[in-house]
Amino acid sequence: MIKTKETEVATIQLIEGQIVKITFKNRVDLTPEHTLMLRQIALDWTQGRGYCTFIVPGEFVTYSSEIKDVMAKHEHSKDRIAVAVYQSNLAIKLIVDLFWNITKKKDPTRMFRNENDALQWLRKCRDQHNTSNQHQKLRS
């Protein structure tokens, strides 16, 4: 069952086990509070098991340098397994790639032009993460 929540800046969905899709609205000013709220929803829905994020950016989403600092912190990404971004606009892809290079992403992050490819990659990351966690529990 898909869970859905509408917020001021995005629609967030738990589309399958541990995969959260965030579709940003057009023309929004994203704040650190928004990103922290979306993260908390993902954590609540996945019950602390870790989650993959599938992001569909809206047009003309703006954010401050403060949000870059929040998003780059380990606390913001510690329960996140991987991030896939669906984007067909080359200009936006270049900006996002630059941002990722500056912030030195701690978790696997890729951009896709095809939604199915993005979901397939996220499933692979999730399954590898879960298998690794099972092996660690068995060793304990």
N, C-alpha and C positions, 0 to 999 in steps of 0.2 A: 504494500500500500504506500502510495506517495504521500508524504506529509508536505504541506505548503503553508507558508506564512508570508503575508504581504507586509512590507515595512515602507517607511517614507522614501527610501532610496532604492529598494530592490525587492524582488520576489525570491525567497529562499525555499528550496525543496530538498527533501531527502528522497532521492529518486531510486535508490536501492541501497542495500546494506553498506553503510559507511561512505557513501558517495553523496555529497551535498552539492546541489547546483544553485548558483547565485546569479540571477539575471538582473543586472542593474538597469534602472529606468533611464530614460534620456534626460539630459539637462539637469543633473543633480550635482550638488556640492557635497562631496563625501567628507565626513569628519572622522576623527579618531573614534568618537563615540559610536558612530554607525558601524565601523569595522569591528569594534569590540562587541557590539550587540549581535552582529551576524555570527561572529565566532562563538559567542555563548550559546546561540540557538543551535549551531552545529554540534557543539559539545553536549548539550542537553539531549539532542536527538540520537546521538551515537553513544551515549552513556559511557563516555571516557575510553572507548575502544580505539580512538584515533579515527581520523576521517580524511577523505580526499575531497578536494574542492574543484568543482568545474565552474569556471567563471565565464559568463557571457556579458561583456561590457556593453553599456548603453552608449549612445552618441553624446558627446560633449559632457562627459563626467569630469568634474574638476576636483582637485584635492590639494591640500597644502603640504608644505615641507614637513609639518608636524606629523601628518599621517604617514609619511614615508618612514619617519623615525619609529613610530609605533609598529608599523608593519614589519620593520627590519629586526625588531627585538625577538629574542629567542622565545620569550613567554607567549608572544603572539602566534608562533608557529610550532610550539613544542608538541602539540597533539595532532598536528596536520601531517599526513603521510605524503601527499603530493598535490600539486596544483596544475590543472590544465586550463588553458584559456582558449576559447573559441573566438577567432578573429579573422575576418577576410580582408580587412583594410590594411594595406601595406604601411601607411603612415603611422597608424596606431601600433602596428607590430614593431616598428622601429623604435617608437617611444617606450613601449613596454620592455623591449630587449635592453635598451639603455638603462631603464630603471632597475631591471634585474641585475645588470652588471654592476651598478653602483651599490645596490643593497646586499649583494653577495648572498643570494638565497640559500637557506640552510636545508631546505627540502627540495626534492626533484620538482622542477617546474618546466613546462613546455607549452608552446603555443601551437594550435592546430587550426587548419582551415576546414576540417570536416568533423562534425560532432561525433559521429560513430568512432572515428579514429581516437578522438580524445577520450571517450568513455572506455574504449578497449584498453588504452594505455593506463587509465586510472584503475581499472579492474586488475590489471597485471601488478601495478604498484601495491594496491590493497592486499592482493593475495600473497605477494612476497612478504609484505609487512606482517601479515597474520601468521604465515608459516614460520617466519623468523621468531615471532613472539612465542609460538607454541614450542619451538625447539628450546628457547631460553627457559620456559617454565618446566620443561622436562628435565633440564640439567640441574634445576634448583632442588 
